[in-house]
Amino acid sequence: MKSYKKFNRGECQLKFAPSFKLFYLSQFYGLSRQKIQLYLKRDPELEQIHFYSSKDLQHIFKLSQKQANLLHEYLNTSKSIKEQYASYELWNPITLFDKDYPESLSKIPDPPLCLYWKGNPSLLNSFKISVIGSRYPSQYAQLKVNLFLKPLVKLNVTIVSGLAYGIDSMAHKYALTHNGPTIAVLGFGFNHIYPKEHINFFQQISRDGLLLSEYPPNVRPQRWHFPERNRIISGLSSATLIIEAAERSGTMITADQALEQGKEVFAVPDSIFLKQAQGCLKLIQEGATPLVKPEELVHWIYENASLLLDECL
């Protein structure tokens, strides 16, 4: 896969491969994803990046003089380029410039620049629904997951979630146990699995599904990574299904991002006395589609799958 990204080692210069240029730029500490995205509007193919002086870089990226000097040196140092190219070949990331980059993700307001992956990347072209919810699920959560994921797996819908405790793990496990496709979107690099109890789970998904992260393999998990990765979970998916959620939670952040991205949001209602139902009830009040029977979700899939699959492909 992605052999089109390879180029002659003797030509390992910044000016040759847009995909590598983007990867290389993203590795510079001090350049945020947002700054690079803004720059891409000015130079969509990164054709000019290696021509700028330090003063130009300072103005364009709004850097301090010290940062601009370091960036100029980084962009023009053969040793750094060769070292990063070795990492690029080893990790083989999918960047915004690659044909494998999911179109649905490229359309969100803040797309990841690079996607690091392990497993089966063809799942990126499948019909996907994200299934998310509380890290502290109720006693009925597993029954809800079983009820609504059974028809999804039968239809070979790819289940997208975040490999967290609770509903995320239930969703991935249901898919794997029933030979269904699943994608786990991570808030850390592959060399720093979190939580550590999920190491075997991580390895199973890398064999039988797909692991994705916007963070390079050596990046440790940080608290803010998890809200950030939520936009990827919803952005990859045609719809988001919320099994349970507290009123203030990461699940609600994902729901808001899905709505901002123009995606369908389904929420499973439950008792007004159940803490884990408060988020779902609030979303339904605000216009999310209540989901009571799995047939309702199947009906929506049959109405939308062919159109949405055309967009994926």
Salt bridges, closest charged atoms under 4 A:
GLU89 OE1 - ARG9 NH2 2.35
ASP98 OD2 - LYS2 NZ 3.59
ASP98 OD2 - LYS5 NZ 3.76
GLU103 OE2 - LYS107 NZ 3.40
ASP110 OD2 - ARG33 NH2 2.77
ASP110 OD2 - ARG231 NE 3.56
GLU214 OE1 - ARG33 NH1 3.50
GLU214 OE2 - ARG231 NH1 2.82
GLU228 OE2 - ARG33 NH2 3.35
GLU244 OE2 - LYS144 NZ 2.80
ASP270 OD2 - LYS144 NZ 2.68
GLU286 OE2 - LYS282 NZ 2.60
GLU303 OE2 - HIS299 NE2 3.12
